[in-house]
Amino acid sequence: MSDGWTERLGWAWDLISYDPARREAAHRILDEARVAYSDALARYNGAWGRPEARARTDELRTAMSHLLPEALWASPPPPDLGVWPGTPYMLLYLQWEQRFVGEWTWHAKYWSAKTSILRDLAHQVQRLDQRHLAELSDLVLQVVARPQRVGDEWYARLAQVLSRQPLYEQLLALAESEDPGIRERAGYLLLVLDGAFPGRPSLRQWQRYLREHHGRDRHVRVRGSTGVPWFERDDEVLVRCPRCDGLASVRRDPNAPPADGRTWRAWCTECDYADVRVTRQARCAGPATELIFGYPLWLQAECHGGHLFCVDNLEKLERFDRYLRARVDLRSGAQYGTVPAQTYLSSWMMQTSRRSELLAVIGSLRDSVRERSGRFNTQSGMPHEAPG
């Protein structure tokens, strides 16, 4: 019994098709489903605490059930994945990342979804049928053959609970690869299968392996700004001056004594307005305001349909620009570009019909900064010197 999974998500199999035209068609269906989800979410939020909230909740779940991977959250896995009709779509999501990581990253990158799926499959591997087990073994081998990504430690956990053969023999072959990265990853999994490490595979265990067997201190990881508390970030925020409505800036003072909390400075590039505040407490003055002084963000614009686009500074604005331009029409023979790290698009921004409008908005906002003040570096949006 499919419980409507095929009717809702049958199109999603084209996401891993080797035919670019079929994948492009699937991406556009996904766009439409995201529009429906975004509208349902807006109605749900508007009905919070009202009598119609239950109906809006049902609408939201229905909209989620037409998306991947959101459909997996709308219908939580039962105790037995072996008979759940959603299990093939769990595997589909993993295969999508493997085959077309650029497209997967643009449309549906959720590291938490990936790790959750891998964890659930590892915990219930004994309940899966042979076809699913074969697909998981193939996925493990494909992971070994490409650079490491977030959440891959759970593939090591899968290898640990899958049938030893023929996986072990295939890993032995990969351990003889000319690629040093493949040899490292295959060698690690062989040791895991041999029981050389206590407990479950983890990132720390992988780092220990690299240190002991390859002389590397640790696997290189890039820490994004989302891993740093907001009151410790050095990002600049471009705002409107409360005095002259000109271009102003807010930034944490890195030279302030730590015992005084966090010192933030605001200054205007046009009227020399300045202010200082020492706080760890954010001010939630609105969706398009900075967190310390509550000033309106400079880089904000209302788009078609009443959607608000706003960012803190030019660096983040450029990330959105690169994100939007990374998507291409696969029918042209082009491939997706690289998506900037720590950047996510709202559902309404992912529609192809929005691309031209958003790129025009980004260009207009970028020009508004560069035209207002020569004291700002046009590449980073940061002032050459901040007042003392």
C-alpha positions as CSV (number, residue, x, y, z in Angstrom):
1,M,0.0,0.0,0.0
2,S,1.5,3.3,-1.1
3,D,-0.7,5.7,0.9
4,G,-0.5,8.1,-2.1
5,W,3.3,8.4,-2.1
6,T,3.5,7.6,-5.8
7,E,0.8,10.1,-6.6
8,R,2.4,12.9,-4.6
9,L,6.1,12.2,-5.3
10,G,6.3,9.9,-8.4
11,W,7.8,12.8,-10.3
12,A,10.7,13.0,-7.9
13,W,12.4,9.9,-9.5
14,D,13.3,12.2,-12.4
15,L,15.5,14.1,-10.0
16,I,18.1,11.4,-10.4
17,S,17.5,10.7,-14.1
18,Y,20.6,11.0,-16.4
19,D,18.4,12.9,-18.9
20,P,18.8,16.6,-18.2
21,A,15.4,17.5,-19.7
22,R,13.7,15.2,-17.2
23,R,15.6,16.6,-14.3
24,E,14.8,20.1,-15.4
25,A,11.1,19.2,-15.5
26,A,11.3,17.7,-12.0
27,H,13.0,20.9,-10.7
28,R,10.1,23.0,-12.0
29,I,7.6,20.7,-10.4
30,L,9.5,21.1,-7.2
31,D,9.4,24.8,-7.6
32,E,5.6,24.7,-7.9
33,A,5.4,22.5,-4.8
34,R,7.5,25.0,-2.8
35,V,5.2,27.8,-3.8
36,A,2.2,25.8,-2.5
37,Y,4.2,25.1,0.7
38,S,5.2,28.7,1.2
39,D,1.5,29.8,0.8
40,A,0.3,27.1,3.2
41,L,3.0,28.1,5.7
42,A,1.8,31.8,5.5
43,R,-1.8,30.7,6.1
44,Y,-0.7,28.5,9.0
45,N,1.3,31.3,10.7
46,G,-1.7,33.7,10.2
47,A,-4.1,31.2,11.9
48,W,-2.0,30.6,15.0
49,G,-4.2,30.6,18.1
50,R,-7.4,30.8,16.0
51,P,-10.2,28.3,15.5
52,E,-9.0,27.5,11.9
53,A,-5.5,26.6,13.1
54,R,-6.3,22.8,12.9
55,A,-7.4,23.1,9.3
56,R,-4.3,25.2,8.4
57,T,-2.1,22.5,10.0
58,D,-3.6,19.9,7.8
59,E,-3.1,22.1,4.8
60,L,0.6,22.6,5.7
61,R,1.1,18.8,6.1
62,T,-0.5,18.2,2.8
63,A,1.8,20.8,1.1
64,M,4.8,19.2,2.8
65,S,3.9,15.8,1.5
66,H,4.5,17.0,-2.1
67,L,8.1,18.0,-1.3
68,L,11.4,16.1,-0.9
69,P,12.7,15.7,1.7
70,E,9.9,17.5,3.6
71,A,7.4,14.6,2.8
72,L,9.6,12.4,5.1
73,W,8.9,14.8,8.0
74,A,5.2,15.2,7.2
75,S,4.8,11.4,7.6
76,P,7.3,10.3,10.3
77,P,8.8,6.8,9.7
78,P,7.0,3.9,11.4
79,P,8.8,1.3,13.5
80,D,9.3,-0.9,10.5
81,L,11.0,0.8,7.5
82,G,10.9,-2.5,5.6
83,V,7.2,-2.0,4.8
84,W,7.0,1.8,4.9
85,P,6.2,3.2,1.4
86,G,8.4,6.2,2.2
87,T,11.6,4.2,2.5
88,P,12.3,4.3,-1.3
89,Y,12.2,8.1,-1.1
90,M,14.7,8.1,1.8
91,L,17.0,6.3,-0.5
92,L,16.1,8.6,-3.4
93,Y,17.1,11.6,-1.4
94,L,20.5,10.1,-0.7
95,Q,21.0,9.1,-4.3
96,W,20.2,12.6,-5.4
97,E,23.1,14.0,-3.4
98,Q,25.4,11.3,-4.8
99,R,24.6,11.8,-8.5
100,F,23.9,15.5,-8.8
101,V,25.3,17.2,-5.7
102,G,25.1,20.7,-7.3
103,E,21.4,20.4,-8.0
104,W,20.7,18.7,-4.6
105,T,22.5,21.5,-2.8
106,W,20.6,24.2,-4.6
107,H,17.2,22.7,-4.3
108,A,17.1,20.5,-1.1
109,K,20.3,20.6,1.0
110,Y,19.4,19.7,4.5
111,W,22.3,18.1,6.3
112,S,20.0,17.3,9.3
113,A,17.7,15.4,6.9
114,K,20.6,13.5,5.5
115,T,22.0,12.4,8.9
116,S,18.5,11.6,10.2
117,I,17.8,9.4,7.2
118,L,21.1,7.6,7.5
119,R,20.6,7.1,11.3
120,D,17.1,5.6,10.8
121,L,18.3,3.3,8.1
122,A,21.3,2.1,10.2
123,H,19.0,1.4,13.1
124,Q,16.6,-0.6,11.1
125,V,18.9,-2.2,8.6
126,Q,17.8,-5.7,9.6
127,R,14.2,-4.9,8.5
128,L,15.1,-3.8,5.0
129,D,14.7,-6.0,2.0
130,Q,17.6,-7.1,-0.2
131,R,17.0,-4.4,-2.9
132,H,17.3,-1.6,-0.3
133,L,20.4,-3.2,1.3
134,A,22.1,-3.4,-2.1
135,E,21.3,0.2,-2.8
136,L,22.8,1.2,0.6
137,S,26.0,-0.8,-0.1
138,D,26.4,1.0,-3.4
139,L,25.9,4.3,-1.7
140,V,28.7,3.5,0.8
141,L,31.1,2.7,-2.1
142,Q,30.1,5.9,-3.9
143,V,30.8,7.9,-0.8
144,V,34.3,6.4,-0.5
145,A,35.0,7.4,-4.1
146,R,34.2,11.1,-3.7
147,P,35.4,13.9,-1.3
148,Q,34.0,13.8,2.3
149,R,30.8,15.9,3.0
150,V,28.9,16.7,6.1
151,G,27.1,13.7,7.7
152,D,29.2,11.1,5.9
153,E,30.2,9.5,9.2
154,W,26.8,7.9,9.2
155,Y,27.8,6.0,6.0
156,A,30.5,4.4,8.1
157,R,27.9,3.4,10.6
158,L,25.9,1.8,7.8
159,A,29.0,-0.1,6.6
160,Q,29.3,-1.4,10.1
161,V,25.8,-2.9,10.2
162,L,25.5,-4.0,6.5
163,S,26.5,-7.5,5.4
164,R,30.3,-7.8,5.4
165,Q,30.5,-9.4,1.9
166,P,30.8,-8.3,-0.8
167,L,31.3,-4.8,0.7
168,Y,34.6,-5.8,2.3
169,E,36.1,-7.1,-0.9
170,Q,35.0,-4.0,-2.8
171,L,36.6,-1.7,-0.2
172,L,39.9,-3.7,-0.5
173,A,39.9,-2.8,-4.2
174,L,39.2,0.9,-3.5
175,A,42.1,0.9,-0.9
176,E,44.4,0.3,-3.8
177,S,43.2,3.4,-5.7
178,E,45.7,5.9,-7.1
179,D,43.6,8.6,-5.4
180,P,45.0,9.3,-1.9
181,G,41.6,10.5,-0.6
182,I,39.9,7.3,-1.8
183,R,42.6,5.2,-0.2
184,E,42.2,7.1,3.1
185,R,38.4,6.6,3.2
186,A,38.5,3.0,2.1
187,G,41.2,2.2,4.7
188,Y,39.2,3.8,7.4
189,L,36.1,1.7,6.6
190,L,38.1,-1.5,6.4
191,L,39.4,-0.8,10.0
192,V,35.8,-0.1,11.1
193,L,34.6,-3.4,9.7
194,D,37.6,-5.2,11.3
195,G,36.6,-3.7,14.7
196,A,39.8,-1.7,15.1
197,F,37.9,1.2,16.7
198,P,35.6,0.9,19.8
199,G,32.1,2.2,19.6
200,R,30.3,3.7,16.7
201,P,32.0,5.6,13.9
202,S,32.2,9.4,14.5
203,L,34.0,12.4,13.2
204,R,36.4,12.3,16.2
205,Q,37.2,8.6,15.3
206,W,37.9,9.6,11.7
207,Q,40.2,12.4,12.9
208,R,42.1,9.9,15.1
209,Y,42.4,7.6,12.1
210,L,43.9,10.4,10.0
211,R,46.3,11.3,12.8
212,E,47.5,7.7,13.5
213,H,47.6,6.3,9.9
214,H,48.3,9.3,7.7
215,G,50.1,11.9,9.9
216,R,47.3,14.5,9.7
217,D,46.2,16.3,12.8
218,R,42.6,16.5,11.7
219,H,40.2,16.6,8.8
220,V,39.9,20.2,7.6
221,R,36.5,21.8,8.3
222,V,35.4,25.3,7.5
223,R,33.4,26.8,10.3
224,G,30.7,29.1,9.1
225,S,29.3,32.1,10.9
226,T,26.3,30.1,11.9
227,G,28.5,28.3,14.4
228,V,29.3,31.5,16.3
229,P,26.9,33.2,18.7
230,W,25.4,36.3,17.2
231,F,27.0,38.5,19.9
232,E,30.5,37.3,19.0
233,R,30.3,37.8,15.3
234,D,32.3,40.5,13.6
235,D,30.0,40.9,10.7
236,E,29.1,44.5,9.8
237,V,25.5,45.5,9.4
238,L,24.5,48.3,7.1
239,V,21.6,50.3,8.5
240,R,19.7,53.6,8.0
241,C,21.0,56.5,10.2
242,P,18.3,57.5,12.8
243,R,19.4,61.1,12.3
244,C,19.7,61.8,8.6
245,D,18.4,58.5,7.1
246,G,21.7,58.1,5.4
247,L,24.0,55.0,5.2
248,A,25.2,53.9,8.6
249,S,27.0,50.9,10.0
250,V,26.8,48.8,13.1
251,R,29.7,46.5,14.2
252,R,31.0,44.8,17.3
253,D,34.1,46.5,18.8
254,P,36.8,43.8,18.9
255,N,39.0,46.0,21.1
256,A,36.5,46.5,23.9
257,P,37.2,44.8,27.3
258,P,35.5,41.5,27.5
259,A,34.4,42.2,31.1
260,D,32.2,45.0,29.8
261,G,30.1,42.5,27.8
262,R,29.9,43.2,24.1
263,T,30.5,46.7,22.9
264,W,28.8,47.7,19.7
265,R,29.4,50.9,17.7
266,A,27.1,52.6,15.2
267,W,28.3,55.4,13.0
268,C,26.9,57.2,10.0
269,T,29.0,57.8,6.8
270,E,27.1,61.0,6.0
271,C,26.3,63.0,9.1
272,D,29.0,61.5,11.5
273,Y,26.3,60.3,13.9
274,A,27.8,57.8,16.4
275,D,26.5,55.7,19.2
276,V,27.8,52.9,21.5
277,R,26.0,50.2,23.3
278,V,27.3,47.4,25.6
279,T,24.9,44.4,25.6
280,R,24.4,40.7,25.0
281,Q,20.7,41.2,24.6
282,A,19.2,41.3,21.1
283,R,16.4,43.8,20.3
284,C,13.8,42.2,18.1
285,A,12.4,45.4,16.7
286,G,11.2,43.8,13.4
287,P,12.1,41.5,10.5
288,A,14.2,44.1,8.7
289,T,16.1,45.6,11.6
290,E,19.5,45.0,13.1
291,L,19.7,43.3,16.5
292,I,21.5,45.9,18.8
293,F,20.2,49.4,18.2
294,G,17.0,48.3,16.3
295,Y,17.9,50.5,13.2
296,P,16.3,49.5,9.9
297,L,18.5,47.5,7.6
298,W,19.8,49.4,4.6
299,L,19.8,46.4,2.3
300,Q,16.1,45.7,2.1
301,A,13.4,45.7,-0.6
302,E,9.8,44.6,-1.0
303,C,9.4,42.1,-3.8
304,H,6.3,41.1,-5.8
305,G,3.7,39.4,-3.6
306,G,4.6,41.4,-0.5
307,H,7.8,39.3,0.2
308,L,10.5,41.1,2.0
309,F,14.1,40.6,0.9
310,C,16.8,41.9,3.4
311,V,20.4,41.1,4.3
312,D,23.0,42.6,6.7
313,N,25.8,43.6,4.4
314,L,27.2,43.4,0.9
315,E,29.1,40.2,1.5
316,K,25.8,38.4,2.2
317,L,24.2,40.2,-0.7
318,E,26.8,38.8,-3.0
319,R,26.2,35.3,-1.6
320,F,22.6,35.5,-2.6
321,D,23.6,36.7,-6.0
322,R,26.0,33.7,-6.5
323,Y,23.3,31.3,-5.1
324,L,20.7,32.5,-7.6
325,R,23.1,32.4,-10.5
326,A,24.3,28.9,-9.7
327,R,21.0,27.5,-11.0
328,V,20.9,26.9,-14.8
329,D,18.4,25.4,-17.3
330,L,19.7,21.9,-17.7
331,R,18.3,21.7,-21.2
332,S,21.0,24.1,-22.3
333,G,23.7,21.6,-21.5
334,A,25.1,23.7,-18.6
335,Q,25.7,22.5,-15.1
336,Y,24.8,24.0,-11.8
337,G,27.4,26.3,-10.2
338,T,28.8,26.2,-6.7
339,V,26.3,27.3,-4.0
340,P,27.9,29.6,-1.3
341,A,28.2,28.0,2.1
342,Q,25.9,29.1,5.0
343,T,23.4,30.6,2.5
344,Y,19.8,29.5,2.2
345,L,17.0,30.7,0.0
346,S,13.4,30.9,1.2
347,S,10.9,28.9,-0.7
348,W,9.5,31.9,-2.5
349,M,13.0,32.9,-3.7
350,M,13.6,29.5,-5.3
351,Q,11.1,29.9,-8.1
352,T,12.6,30.4,-11.6
353,S,10.0,33.2,-12.2
354,R,11.6,35.1,-9.3
355,R,15.2,35.0,-10.5
356,S,15.2,38.1,-12.7
357,E,13.3,40.1,-10.1
358,L,15.7,39.1,-7.3
359,L,18.8,39.7,-9.3
360,A,17.5,43.2,-10.2
361,V,16.8,43.9,-6.6
362,I,20.3,42.7,-5.6
363,G,21.8,44.9,-8.2
364,S,19.8,47.9,-7.1
365,L,20.7,47.4,-3.4
366,R,24.4,47.0,-4.3
367,D,24.4,50.2,-6.2
368,S,22.6,52.1,-3.4
369,V,25.6,51.4,-1.1
370,R,28.3,52.2,-3.7
371,E,26.6,55.5,-4.7
372,R,25.9,56.8,-1.2
373,S,29.4,56.8,0.3
374,G,32.9,56.7,-1.0
375,R,34.0,55.8,2.5
376,F,32.8,52.2,1.9
377,N,34.9,49.6,0.3
378,T,32.9,48.6,-2.8
379,Q,34.0,45.0,-2.5
380,S,33.1,44.3,1.1
381,G,30.8,47.1,2.1
382,M,33.0,47.9,5.1
383,P,34.2,51.4,6.0
384,H,37.8,52.2,5.5
385,E,38.0,53.5,9.1
386,A,35.5,53.5,11.9
387,P,35.4,56.5,14.2
388,G,37.0,56.0,17.5
